[in-house]
């Protein structure tokens, strides 16, 4: 019979074994941001997202996606004070 400590250790181990990808393909990057393919390519074209080409594959850097989200983030008090 498994104890609570045993199941906690398994969940901790599973969490540690999860490796975040350095880069992701365009469809995954779109899902990650919740945007469409054309919007993603527009952001790449504007230089807001870093990408690499490996053969015919376009890979968007995960860190670049996170940086984009952080740069577009609006503080709560800013959003409440800004005119609509």
N, C-alpha and C positions, 0 to 999 in steps of 0.2 A: 504494500500500500504506500503510495507516495504521500509525503508530508508537504505542508505548505512551503517549507524551506526548499525542498527539492524542486517543486514547480517554479518557485521564484528564481532559482539558479538556472533552470532551463530557459526561462524567458530572458534572463539577463544574458546568457550565452548566445541565444538566437539574435538578440539585439546587437551584440558585439560582432557577430559574424556578418551582419548586413553591411555591405560595402557600397558606398555611394559612387556612382559612375563619374568619371572625370568629364565625360562628354556624352551627349545623347543625340540620336537621329532626330530629324525634323519632326516626325509625328509625335514622338515622346516629348520633345521640347514644347510643342503646341499644347499637348495635354497638361504638361507641367505648369504652363502659364495660363491655360484656359483661353487661348487665342487661336485664330485661324492660321492656316499655312501662309496666306498672302501677307497677313500682318507680321508674321515672324520674318519672312523674307524682306519686308519693308524695314523692320528693325535692323536686320543684318546690313541692308543697303545703306542705312543711315549711320552705320558704325556703332550702334547701341549694343549690339551683341557680337561677341567674338565667336568665330567658327574656324574649323579646319576642314580640309578636303582630304579624304583617303580614298583614292581611286575615284569612283563616281559618287561616293557617299559624302554628304554634308553632315558634319557633326558639330553641334553647338555646345560650347563649354558650359558645364553646370554652374561654375562659379560666376560666369558672365550672366546667366539667367538670374541667379540670386542677387547679383549686384544691380541688375535692372530693376528688380522688384524693390530693393532697398532705396534706390534713387528716386523711384516714383511714389514711394510711400508718403502719405500725408499725415502729419500729426493730427490727433483728434481735435485739439483746440484750434488748429489752423483751419480745419474743415468747417468747424462751427462758426468761425469768425468771417470766413470768406463770403463775399456777396454772391448770390445766385444769379 
